């Protein structure tokens, strides 16, 4: 019986380690995909796709009732912003150093998830 418990615990630890590796690889793949999509969006300089940040924010807030949820920089060349509506609609757009804002992605059913980073030295 003790052996079965030990094997079960060992298997669970292995599965948790494998799960962590899977999610790490998945996260890296998503990041690479996002950078590729954002770079493509920023590279396209046509008047139809380029709006000022003020225009973009005004349209998102008035037409879609979306508000800023977060932002971050992309290689010090652009700012990526996330806007979310109470209804679950969401939009991501990027603004380059010249002030040109472009849509990167949009969708529905946004759900906030708690962010609980692991504590240093603690196994989760």
C-alpha positions in Angstrom: 0.0 0.0 0.0 2.8 2.4 0.8 4.4 1.7 -2.5 1.1 2.6 -4.3 1.0 5.9 -2.4 4.6 6.6 -3.2 4.0 5.8 -6.9 0.9 8.0 -6.9 2.7 10.9 -5.3 5.7 10.5 -7.7 3.3 10.4 -10.6 1.5 13.5 -9.4 4.8 15.4 -9.0 5.8 14.3 -12.5 2.5 15.4 -14.0 2.7 18.8 -12.2 6.2 19.3 -13.6 5.1 18.3 -17.1 2.1 20.6 -16.8 4.4 23.5 -15.8 6.6 22.8 -18.8 3.6 22.7 -21.1 2.2 26.0 -19.9 5.7 27.6 -20.1 6.0 26.5 -23.8 2.4 27.6 -24.5 3.1 31.0 -23.0 6.2 31.5 -25.1 4.4 30.4 -28.2 1.6 32.9 -27.5 4.1 35.7 -26.9 5.9 35.0 -30.2 2.5 35.0 -32.0 1.5 38.2 -30.4 4.7 40.0 -31.2 4.5 38.8 -34.8 0.9 40.0 -35.1 1.6 43.4 -33.5 4.7 43.9 -35.7 2.6 43.2 -38.8 -0.1 45.6 -37.6 2.4 48.4 -36.9 4.2 47.9 -40.2 1.1 48.7 -42.3 0.9 52.5 -42.7 -2.3 53.2 -44.5 -4.6 56.1 -43.6 -7.5 53.7 -43.2 -5.8 51.6 -40.5 -4.1 54.4 -38.7 -6.0 56.5 -36.1 -4.8 58.7 -33.3 -4.9 57.2 -29.8 -7.5 59.8 -28.9 -9.8 58.7 -31.8 -9.3 55.0 -31.0 -10.1 55.5 -27.3 -13.1 57.7 -28.1 -14.6 55.1 -30.5 -14.0 52.2 -28.0 -15.6 54.1 -25.1 -18.6 55.5 -27.0 -19.5 52.8 -29.5 -18.4 49.7 -27.5 -18.5 51.0 -23.9 -14.9 49.7 -23.4 -12.5 51.1 -20.8 -8.8 50.7 -20.4 -7.8 47.5 -18.5 -4.0 47.6 -19.0 -1.1 48.5 -21.1 2.6 47.7 -21.8 5.4 48.6 -24.0 6.7 46.6 -27.0 10.5 46.8 -27.4 10.3 50.6 -26.5 8.7 51.1 -30.0 5.0 51.0 -29.3 2.4 50.8 -26.5 0.0 47.9 -26.5 -3.4 48.6 -24.8 -6.2 46.4 -23.7 -9.8 47.7 -23.4 -12.6 45.7 -22.0 -16.4 46.3 -21.7 -18.6 45.0 -18.8 -20.5 42.9 -21.5 -17.2 41.0 -22.1 -16.2 42.6 -25.4 -12.5 43.4 -25.6 -10.1 45.2 -27.9 -6.3 45.3 -28.1 -4.6 48.1 -30.1 -1.1 49.3 -30.5 0.2 52.9 -30.8 3.6 53.4 -32.4 6.1 56.2 -31.6 4.6 58.4 -34.4 1.2 58.3 -32.6 -0.5 56.0 -35.1 -2.9 53.5 -33.4 -4.0 50.3 -35.0 -6.3 47.4 -34.1 -4.4 44.2 -33.1 -7.2 42.0 -32.0 -10.8 42.1 -30.7 -13.2 39.6 -29.4 -16.0 38.7 -26.9 -16.4 36.9 -23.6 -13.4 38.5 -21.8 -12.9 37.0 -18.3 -10.6 38.3 -15.6 -8.6 35.7 -13.9 -6.7 36.2 -10.6 -3.0 36.7 -11.0 -1.2 34.7 -8.4 2.5 34.6 -9.2 4.4 31.9 -7.3 6.4 33.1 -4.3 10.2 32.8 -4.7 11.4 29.5 -3.3 7.9 28.1 -3.0 6.7 25.2 -5.1 3.1 25.5 -6.3 
